[in-house]
Amino acid sequence: MKPTVITKSCTLPDGRQITIETGKLARQADGSVVLRMGNTMLLATAVAAPDAKEGTDFLPLSVDYQEKFAATGKIPGGFLKREGKLSDYEILISRLVDRAIRPLFPDDYHAETQVNIQLISGDLNALPDSLAAFAASAALAVSDIPFQGPISEVRVVRVADKFIINPTQEEKEKSDLDFIVAASIDNILMVEGEAKEISEADMLEALKLAHEAIKVQCQVQIELSQAVGKTEKRTYEHEVKDENFKAELFKLLYDKVYAVARQQLTSKHKRSELFGAIVDEYMASLPEDTTVNKDLVKKYYKDIQKAACRNLVLNEKVRLDGRKTNEIRPIWTEVDYLPSAHGSSIFTRGETQSLSTVTLGTKLDEQLIDGAMFDGTNKFILHYNFPGFSTGEVKPNRGPGRREVGHGNLAMRALKQVLPDMTTSPYTIRLVSDILESNGSSSMATVCAGSLALMDAGIKISAPVSGIAMGMISDSATGKYAILSDILGDEDHLGDMDFKVTGTEKGITACQMDLKVDGLTYEVLSEALNQAKEGRLHILNEMKKTITQPNADLKPHAPRAVTITIDKEMIGAVIGPGGKVVQEIQKTTGATIVIEEVGNKGIVNIFANNQEVMDAAVKRVKAIVAVPEVDQVYDGVVKSIMPFGAFVEFMPGKDGLLHISEIKWERLETMDGVLEVGEQLKVKLVEIDKKTGKFRLSRKVLIPRPPKKEEAPSA
């Protein structure tokens, strides 16, 4: 039987159309849609378990975005030739969707829920990453899963002072700001992006335009939900509740918790110990045959802690560690800490610390990218590591998780804006941030430490970059709010906003924002941005106490690079048959040589760890690509001997004829015994045949001409 398909559509500000259909594909999912813009098509599905598993007190939500290679007519690389685990790019898009939809599930909903988004057709004129959350929200909208949406997501860029919503790839590459914004009809929920040192006012303008486009996309989801008949969501009961007991526990413990919070302890471990002692004391006071639900005690005690810490800030403007709302924790920095690294730094702010390293490699070290939408190479790699010991925990090292991938990507976006032009740079740069301590904003510590390490390595960044994590605590009932600079880990958990901003003295280079509160006005957001700017500049000044600009030179042990541009026709001569020539140069000199064709030229990049090796390799390459010049003298080697003369290699790969008449001033009748194969001699290039390009050499012109014999006197 032919399915009943329901379709709705909306338009972008420039008139391009987006359509959503449901009822054709994946009909056994709780909700499924196909979203289409241009030739890009996304299949989004949402499925939730009928009930929560016993003992679950959180939302087990998983969001996966995957690109099918067939969507763009490609076959995956690798041995298996099939889609495998998610790439970093797919993980980043999955995170964007997750961060946008997760806050809109009810706090007491704990059923396992899965959202899948698949790219089933791809088009660079309609980038899928800015459509994924729209598709996910629409799939939830046509289901009975209790999602308090709808939401949507758009990309906003600026090209030549003109803002564009959901640009093409070409427009994106020309832009000076690139933000993905997620929002409901009423509130912005998530922002992530990068920019070329823009102002706070420019960022706010971009967010406002993005939100206007999102409102239209949310409205069409409401219409779709009504057409499908899914306006009523499923009922559930996933939590045991006892409001009377909760009120009693608040009355017993709240003042004690507030008193600990008010001690303004700088050590999170000491603070955690004192908070834990309060609930432990209460538990110990209960009789053995108590009927008190201990799981409820733990749950409600978390609520008490959160309420006490929030009220402390709102009522007294006092933070857990005693700082003012705009105060930054103490900072100390160091560079050149690791003697064998090409660049290194330590950045410590309060109880958060990053040890960062820079390693310089060649083109051979570039990261290969094999994706359905994008492939190619990457010459700036940033890796972020977060081991268990950084928070005093025991956990296995199983490789980077989604959080590590996301934090590393944010720091990469922040720093790439100030790098020299990587398209012309001979180097591949790998920056690694190892978080050794963590109590809030380790991703921003990575930005600061990475900036210091790049300068220590001698990388000519245009300006140092710092980053800061902002938070906010608000009370909608009273209208009170407090914006917090440089938030602690505890403040992140109990706050309503996590807003990370990076930039130079000139402006913003990247940001990431997650909101957990309704009704954040643009005035408050502007205040947060300006307070973040003050914090960023303070951190920059602290960094400048250690290093103010990139070192004048690379470290002595870092690879030096020399780039030689040659004619396209000479590439083969440098490489040699089967790579014989270039391999021989690398073997004999110890240098690394990378050759590529760019446009109509050949680019030869030579890497060496000392000047002697570099000089030897450069000399060999230049000798190969040098153009023979008439009247120049060369050191030659006899390659073969003929009855009429000898062929002499006077430049690598270039032989010329040394005629028998040009060897000596004396007349030679035969070549026997005159020269030997392999003999070295100086020769002068006296002619290049214009028709054949053959070379004529002379040796005798370099030898003094003997005087003529005097004639005998007449009788």
C-alpha positions in Angstrom: 0.0 0.0 0.0 1.3 3.4 -0.9 2.4 5.4 2.2 0.7 8.6 3.3 3.3 11.3 3.0 3.0 14.6 4.7 5.2 17.5 3.5 5.8 20.9 4.8 8.2 23.6 3.6 9.7 26.9 4.6 12.1 29.4 3.0 15.3 31.0 4.0 15.7 34.8 3.9 17.1 34.7 0.3 14.2 32.5 -0.9 15.8 29.1 -1.0 13.4 26.4 0.1 13.7 23.7 2.8 11.1 20.8 2.8 10.4 18.2 5.4 8.5 15.0 4.7 7.3 12.2 7.0 5.5 9.0 6.4 7.7 7.6 3.6 10.9 6.3 5.2 11.7 4.5 8.5 8.1 4.3 9.6 8.8 1.9 12.5 10.8 4.6 14.3 8.9 6.7 16.9 9.5 9.6 14.6 11.2 10.0 11.2 11.6 12.8 8.6 13.5 13.5 5.4 14.7 17.1 5.3 15.8 18.4 1.9 17.5 21.6 0.8 18.8 21.7 -2.8 20.3 18.2 -3.4 21.2 17.7 0.3 18.9 15.2 2.0 19.0 14.1 5.7 17.1 11.2 7.1 16.5 11.8 10.8 14.9 9.2 13.2 14.0 9.3 16.9 13.3 6.2 19.1 12.8 6.1 22.8 12.4 3.0 25.1 8.9 2.6 26.5 10.2 3.0 30.0 13.3 3.9 32.0 15.6 1.2 33.3 15.5 0.7 37.0 17.9 2.9 38.9 18.4 5.4 36.0 18.4 9.0 37.3 19.5 10.8 34.1 18.6 11.0 30.5 20.4 8.3 28.4 20.3 10.3 25.2 22.5 9.4 22.2 22.8 11.5 19.1 24.7 10.2 16.0 25.2 12.0 12.8 26.7 9.9 9.9 27.4 10.6 6.3 26.9 7.9 3.8 29.6 7.9 1.2 27.1 7.0 -1.5 25.4 10.3 -0.8 28.1 12.1 -2.8 29.0 9.2 -5.1 32.1 8.0 -3.3 33.5 4.7 -2.0 35.1 4.8 1.5 38.8 4.5 1.7 40.6 1.9 3.8 40.6 -1.8 3.7 37.0 -2.5 4.6 35.5 0.0 2.1 32.5 0.7 4.3 31.4 3.3 6.8 32.9 2.6 10.2 33.1 4.5 13.4 32.2 8.2 13.3 34.9 10.6 12.1 35.8 13.6 14.2 33.8 15.7 11.8 30.7 13.6 12.3 31.3 13.6 16.1 31.4 17.4 16.1 28.0 17.6 14.2 26.6 15.0 16.6 27.7 17.2 19.5 26.1 20.3 18.0 22.7 18.5 17.7 23.0 16.9 21.2 23.8 20.3 22.9 20.8 21.9 21.2 18.2 19.3 22.0 19.3 17.8 25.4 18.2 20.8 27.6 14.6 20.5 26.2 13.9 17.1 27.5 12.1 17.1 30.9 14.4 16.7 33.9 12.4 13.7 35.2 12.4 11.8 31.8 15.0 9.0 31.9 14.0 6.6 29.1 16.8 5.6 26.8 16.5 7.8 23.7 18.3 7.7 20.4 18.4 10.2 17.6 20.1 9.3 14.3 20.7 11.6 11.4 22.0 10.2 8.2 23.2 12.2 5.1 21.7 10.3 2.2 22.4 12.9 -0.5 25.0 15.6 -0.4 25.4 19.0 -2.0 28.1 21.6 -1.2 25.6 24.3 -2.0 23.5 23.1 1.0 25.9 22.1 3.8 24.4 19.4 6.0 25.9 20.4 9.3 23.6 23.5 9.6 20.5 21.3 8.8 21.1 18.3 11.2 19.5 19.8 14.3 16.5 21.0 12.3 16.0 17.4 11.0 16.5 15.9 14.5 14.0 18.3 16.1 11.5 17.5 13.3 11.8 13.8 13.9 11.1 14.4 17.6 8.2 16.7 16.7 6.4 13.9 14.7 6.9 11.4 17.6 5.2 11.0 21.0 8.6 11.4 22.8 8.2 14.1 25.4 10.5 16.7 23.8 9.8 20.4 24.7 10.7 21.8 21.4 10.8 22.5 18.5 14.2 23.9 17.9 16.3 24.5 14.8 19.8 25.4 13.8 21.3 27.6 11.1 24.7 28.8 10.0 25.3 32.5 9.6 28.4 33.9 7.8 29.4 37.4 6.7 30.8 38.0 3.2 31.7 41.6 2.2 29.7 43.0 5.2 26.6 41.0 4.1 25.2 38.3 6.4 24.1 35.0 4.8 22.0 32.3 6.3 23.1 28.7 5.4 25.7 29.7 2.8 27.4 27.5 0.2 30.8 26.1 0.8 32.3 28.8 -1.4 30.6 31.6 0.5 31.7 30.0 3.8 35.3 30.0 2.8 35.1 33.8 1.9 33.5 34.8 5.2 35.0 36.6 8.2 32.7 35.0 10.7 31.1 31.6 10.8 28.7 30.7 13.5 26.2 27.8 13.9 23.3 28.9 16.1 20.6 26.8 17.6 17.4 28.2 19.2 13.8 27.7 20.0 11.2 30.2 18.9 11.9 32.2 22.1 15.5 31.6 23.1 19.0 31.0 21.8 20.2 27.6 23.1 23.6 27.0 21.5 26.3 28.9 19.6 29.5 27.6 18.1 31.8 29.2 15.6 34.9 31.1 14.6 35.7 34.6 13.3 38.6 36.8 12.1 38.9 39.0 15.2 35.4 40.5 15.1 33.7 42.8 17.6 31.2 41.8 20.2 28.6 44.0 18.4 29.1 42.1 15.2 28.6 38.8 16.9 25.4 39.9 18.5 24.1 41.1 15.1 24.8 37.7 13.6 23.0 35.9 16.4 19.9 38.1 16.0 19.7 37.4 12.3 20.2 33.7 12.8 17.4 33.6 15.4 14.9 35.3 13.0 15.5 32.5 10.4 15.2 29.8 13.1 11.8 31.1 14.2 10.4 30.3 10.8 11.8 26.8 10.9 10.4 26.1 14.3 6.9 27.2 13.2 6.9 24.8 10.2 7.7 22.0 12.7 4.7 22.9 14.8 2.5 22.7 11.6 4.1 19.4 10.7 3.4 18.0 14.2 -0.2 19.1 14.0 -0.7 17.6 10.6 0.7 14.3 11.8 -1.5 14.4 15.0 1.4 14.2 17.5 0.7 17.2 19.6 0.0 14.9 22.7 3.2 13.3 24.1 3.4 10.0 26.0 3.0 9.9 29.7 5.7 8.5 32.0 6.7 8.2 35.6 10.4 7.7 35.9 11.2 9.1 39.3 10.1 8.4 42.9 9.1 11.7 44.4 8.4 12.8 47.9 7.9 16.6 48.1 7.3 16.6 51.8 10.5 14.7 52.5 12.3 17.1 50.1 11.0 20.1 52.1 12.1 18.5 55.4 15.6 17.7 54.1 15.9 21.3 52.8 15.0 22.6 56.3 17.5 20.3 58.0 20.5 20.7 55.7 20.2 23.9 53.7 21.8 26.2 56.3 24.7 23.9 56.8 25.4 23.7 53.1 25.1 27.4 52.7 27.6 27.9 55.6 30.2 25.7 53.8 29.6 27.4 50.5 30.2 30.8 52.3 33.6 29.7 53.6 35.0 30.7 50.2 37.4 27.7 49.9 39.8 27.8 47.0 40.4 24.0 47.0 37.6 22.0 45.3 38.7 18.8 47.1 38.4 20.5 50.5 35.0 22.0 49.5 33.8 18.6 48.3 34.9 16.9 51.5 33.0 19.4 53.7 29.8 19.1 51.5 30.1 15.3 51.7 30.5 15.4 55.5 27.1 17.0 55.9 25.2 14.3 54.1 27.3 11.6 55.7 26.5 13.0 59.1 22.8 12.9 58.2 23.0 9.4 57.0 24.8 8.3 60.1 22.0 9.8 62.3 19.3 7.6 60.7 18.4 4.5 62.7 19.2 1.1 61.2 15.6 0.3 60.5 14.9 3.6 58.8 12.4 3.8 56.1 14.1 6.8 54.5 14.9 6.3 50.8 18.6 6.9 50.7 18.6 7.3 46.9 16.2 10.2 47.4 18.5 11.7 50.0 21.3 11.8 47.5 19.1 13.2 44.8 17.6 16.0 47.0 21.0 16.8 48.6 22.3 17.7 45.1 19.3 20.0 44.8 20.2 21.6 48.2 23.8 22.1 47.2 22.8 23.7 43.9 20.2 26.0 45.6 22.6 27.1 48.3 25.5 27.9 46.0 23.3 29.8 43.5 21.6 31.8 46.3 25.0 32.7 47.8 26.0 34.4 44.5 22.6 36.0 43.9 22.1 37.3 47.4 25.6 38.2 48.5 27.6 38.3 45.2 30.0 35.8 46.8 31.4 32.9 44.8 32.4 29.5 46.1 36.1 30.4 46.1 35.6 34.0 47.4 36.2 35.8 44.1 34.2 38.7 42.8 31.9 37.9 39.9 34.3 39.4 37.3 37.5 38.3 39.0 40.0 35.9 37.3 41.8 33.2 39.3 45.6 33.6 39.8 47.6 32.7 36.6 51.2 31.6 36.1 52.8 30.6 32.8 56.1 29.2 31.6 57.5 28.5 28.1 60.4 26.3 26.9 59.8 23.9 29.7 60.5 20.8 27.6 64.0 20.9 26.1 63.4 18.4 23.3 60.0 19.7 22.1 59.9 22.1 19.2 57.8 24.4 21.4 56.3 24.0 24.9 54.4 25.9 27.5 52.6 25.6 30.9 49.4 27.6 31.5 48.0 27.4 35.0 44.9 29.3 36.1 43.7 28.4 39.6 43.3 24.6 39.7 43.3 24.2 35.9 46.6 23.4 34.1 47.6 22.6 30.5 51.0 21.4 29.4 51.1 22.1 25.6 53.6 21.1 23.0 54.2 22.1 19.4 55.8 19.7 16.9 56.8 20.7 13.4 56.6 18.2 10.6 56.7 18.0 6.8 54.0 17.6 4.2 54.4 13.9 4.8 52.9 14.4 8.2 49.7 16.1 7.0 46.4 14.6 8.2 44.5 12.8 5.5 40.7 13.5 5.4 38.5 11.0 3.8 34.8 12.0 4.1 31.6 11.9 2.1 31.4 15.7 1.9 35.0 16.7 2.3 38.4 15.1 1.6 41.9 16.4 1.4 44.6 17.2 3.9 45.0 19.2 7.1 48.3 20.9 8.1 47.2 22.3 11.5 46.3 19.5 14.0 45.3 20.2 17.6 44.7 17.4 20.1 43.3 17.7 23.6 43.8 15.1 26.2 41.9 14.8 29.5 43.3 12.0 31.7 41.6 10.9 34.9 44.3 12.1 37.2 43.6 15.7 36.2 40.6 15.5 38.5 42.0 13.0 41.0 40.0 10.1 39.4 40.8 6.6 38.3 39.6 5.9 34.8 41.0 3.9 31.9 42.7 5.6 29.0 40.5 4.5 26.0 41.4 7.2 23.5 39.6 10.5 23.0 35.9 10.7 23.7 33.4 13.2 22.2 34.2 15.8 24.8 37.9 15.7 24.0 37.2 16.0 20.3 34.9 18.9 20.8 37.2 20.8 23.2 40.2 20.3 20.8 38.1 21.5 17.9 37.2 24.7 19.7 40.8 25.5 20.6 41.9 24.7 17.0 39.3 27.2 15.7 40.5 29.9 18.1 44.2 29.5 17.1 44.0 28.9 13.4 42.8 32.5 12.9 46.3 33.9 13.8 48.5 31.3 12.1 50.6 32.2 9.1 49.1 31.1 5.7 49.2 27.3 6.0 48.6 26.9 2.2 52.1 28.3 1.6 53.8 27.1 4.8 56.0 24.1 4.3 55.3 22.8 7.8 52.6 20.6 9.3 52.0 21.8 12.8 50.7 19.5 15.6 49.7 21.1 18.9 48.9 18.9 21.8 47.3 20.0 25.1 47.6 17.6 28.0 45.3 18.7 30.9 47.2 17.9 34.1 44.7 19.6 36.5 41.1 20.6 35.9 38.6 22.7 37.8 36.8 24.6 35.0 37.5 25.7 31.5 40.3 23.4 30.5 39.5 24.1 26.8 40.3 27.8 27.4 43.5 26.9 29.2 44.3 24.9 26.0 43.9 28.1 23.9 46.1 30.1 26.2 48.8 27.4 26.5 48.6 26.7 22.8 49.2 30.3 22.0 52.2 30.4 24.3 53.7 27.2 22.8 53.3 28.4 19.2 55.2 31.6 20.1 57.9 29.6 21.9 58.2 27.4 18.8 58.9 30.5 16.7 55.7 30.2 14.7 54.9 33.7 13.4 51.3 34.0 14.7 49.8 37.4 14.0 48.8 37.9 17.7 48.5 35.9 20.9 45.1 34.5 21.7 43.5 34.0 25.1 40.2 32.4 26.2 37.8 32.6 29.0 34.7 30.6 30.2 31.8 32.7 31.4 28.9 31.5 33.4 25.6 32.9 34.7 23.3 32.3 37.6 19.8 33.7 37.4 16.4 33.6 39.1 13.4 34.2 36.8 11.1 34.8 39.8 13.1 37.7 41.2 14.8 38.9 38.0 18.2 38.6 39.8 21.2 37.4 37.8 25.0 37.3 38.1 27.5 36.9 35.3 30.6 35.0 36.4 34.0 35.3 34.8 36.4 32.3 34.6 33.9 29.8 36.1 34.9 26.8 38.3 33.8 23.3 37.4 31.2 23.5 40.2 29.9 26.8 38.8 29.5 25.2 35.4 27.3 22.5 36.8 25.1 24.8 38.9 24.9 27.6 36.5 22.5 28.5 33.6 25.1 29.3 31.0 28.5 28.1 29.8 29.9 30.7 27.4 33.5 30.3 26.1 35.0 33.2 24.2 38.5 33.4 22.7 40.2 36.3 21.0 43.1 38.7 20.5 43.3 42.3 21.6 41.5 43.2 18.3 38.5 40.9 18.6 36.8 37.5 18.9 38.3 34.4 17.1 36.0 31.7 18.4 33.1 31.0 20.8 31.0 28.2 22.2 27.8 28.9 24.2 25.3 26.5 25.9 22.3 28.0 27.6 20.2 26.2 30.2 17.7 29.0 31.0 14.8 30.6 29.2 14.5 34.3 28.5 18.1 35.4 28.2 17.9 38.9 26.7 20.3 40.3 24.2 21.1 43.0 26.7 22.3 40.4 29.2 24.2 38.5 26.5 25.9 41.8 25.5 26.8 42.3 29.1 28.3 38.8 29.3 30.3 39.4 26.1 31.8 42.7 27.3 32.6 41.2 30.7 34.3 38.3 28.8 36.4 40.8 26.8 37.7 42.4 30.1 38.6 38.9 31.3 40.3 37.9 28.0 42.4 41.1 28.0 43.5 40.5 31.6 44.6 36.9 30.8 46.5 38.2 27.7 48.4 40.6 30.0 49.3 37.8 32.3 50.5 35.7 29.4 52.7 38.7 28.2 54.6 38.6 31.4 56.2 35.4 30.0 56.4 36.0 26.3 55.1 38.9 24.2 55.7 37.7 20.6 56.9 34.7 18.7 60.6 33.9 19.1 62.8 35.2 16.3 63.9 31.7 15.2 62.9 28.1 15.6 64.5 25.9 18.2 68.0 24.7 17.3 66.7 21.1 17.0 63.5 22.0 15.1 63.5 21.1 11.4 64.5 24.0 9.1 62.7 24.4 5.8 63.8 25.9 2.5 61.4 26.2 -0.4 62.7 26.2 -3.9 60.3 27.0 -6.8 61.2 25.3 -10.0 59.8 25.0 -13.5 57.1 22.4 -13.9 59.2 20.6 -16.5 62.1 20.2 -13.9 60.0 18.2 -11.4 60.9 14.9 -13.2 64.6 15.7 -13.1 64.6 16.3 -9.4 62.5 13.1 -8.7 64.4 10.9 -11.2 63.3 7.6 -12.6 61.2 5.8 -10.0 62.3 8.4 -7.4 66.0 7.5 -7.8 67.4 11.0 -7.7 65.5 12.4 -4.8 66.0 9.3 -2.8 69.7 9.4 -3.4 69.9 13.0 -2.3 68.0 12.3 0.9 70.2 9.2 1.7 73.5 11.0 1.2 72.6 14.3 2.9 70.1 13.3 5.6 67.5 15.9 4.5 63.8 15.3 3.8 62.6 16.5 0.5 59.0 16.9 -0.5 58.1 17.8 -4.1 54.6 18.9 -5.3 53.1 20.5 -8.3 51.2 23.8 -7.6 49.7 25.5 -10.6 52.3 25.7 -13.3 55.3 25.4 -10.9 57.1 22.8 -8.9 57.5 23.4 -5.2 60.5 21.7 -3.6 60.4 21.8 0.3 63.6 20.7 1.9 63.7 20.0 5.7 66.9 19.5 7.7 67.8 19.6 11.4 71.1 21.5 10.9 72.5 23.9 8.4 75.2 21.6 7.0 72.6 19.1 6.0 70.4 21.8 4.6 73.2 23.4 2.5 74.2 20.1 1.0 70.6 19.2 0.0 69.9 22.7 -1.4 73.1 22.6 -3.4 72.2 19.2 -5.0 68.7 20.4 -5.9 69.8 23.7 -7.3 72.4 21.9 -9.4 69.7 19.8 -10.9 67.4 22.6 -11.7 70.0 25.2 -12.7 69.8 26.5 -16.3 73.0 26.1 -18.2 74.6 29.4 -19.2 76.9 30.0 -22.1 80.4 31.1 -21.0 80.0 29.6 -17.6 82.7 27.2 -16.3 81.5 23.9 -14.8 83.1 20.9 -13.0 82.5 18.0 -15.3 82.8 14.2 -15.4 83.6 12.2 -18.5 80.7 9.9 -19.1 81.7 8.3 -22.4 84.5 8.5 -25.0 83.9 8.5 -28.8 86.4 8.7 -31.7 85.4 12.4 -32.2 85.6 13.4 -28.6 83.9 12.8 -25.2 80.5 13.4 -23.6 80.9 15.2 -20.3 78.2 15.6 -17.6 78.8 19.2 -16.6 75.5 19.5 -14.6 73.4 16.8 -13.0 71.5 15.1 -15.9 73.1 17.4 -18.5 75.8 16.1 -20.9 77.6 18.1 -23.5 80.0 17.2 -26.3 83.7 18.0 -25.7 84.9 17.7 -29.3 88.4 16.3 -29.8 89.4 19.7 -31.2 88.4 21.4 -27.9 90.4 19.2 -25.5 93.8 20.7 -26.1 95.4 23.4 -28.2 97.6 20.8 -29.8 96.0 18.8 -32.6 94.9 15.3 -31.5 94.8 12.6 -34.1 93.0 10.1 -31.8 91.2 9.9 -28.4 93.3 6.9 -27.3 94.9 7.7 -23.9 93.6 11.3 -23.8 90.7 11.0 -21.3 89.2 8.3 -19.2 85.6 7.6 -18.2 85.0 9.0 -14.7 87.8 11.6 -15.1 87.0 15.0 -13.6 87.8 18.2 -15.5 86.7 21.8 -15.8 84.9 22.7 -19.0 83.3 25.9 -20.4 79.9 25.9 -22.1 80.6 27.7 -25.3 77.4 27.1 -27.2 73.8 25.8 -27.0 72.3 24.8 -30.3 69.1 26.8 -30.8 67.5 24.0 -32.8 68.5 20.8 -31.0 69.3 22.2 -27.5 72.6 20.3 -27.5 75.5 21.6 -25.5 79.1 22.3 -26.9 81.9 22.3 -24.4 85.5 23.4 -24.5 88.4 22.6 -22.2 91.2 24.2 -24.2 89.8 27.7 -23.7 90.6 27.3 -20.0 94.2 26.3 -20.7 96.8 29.0 -21.6 97.5 28.9 -25.3 101.2 27.8 -25.9 103.3 30.3 -27.9 103.8 29.6 -31.6 107.1 28.1 -32.6 109.5 30.5 -34.2 110.4 29.8 -37.8 114.0 28.7 -38.6 116.2 31.6 -40.0 116.9 31.5 -43.8 120.4 30.5 -45.1 
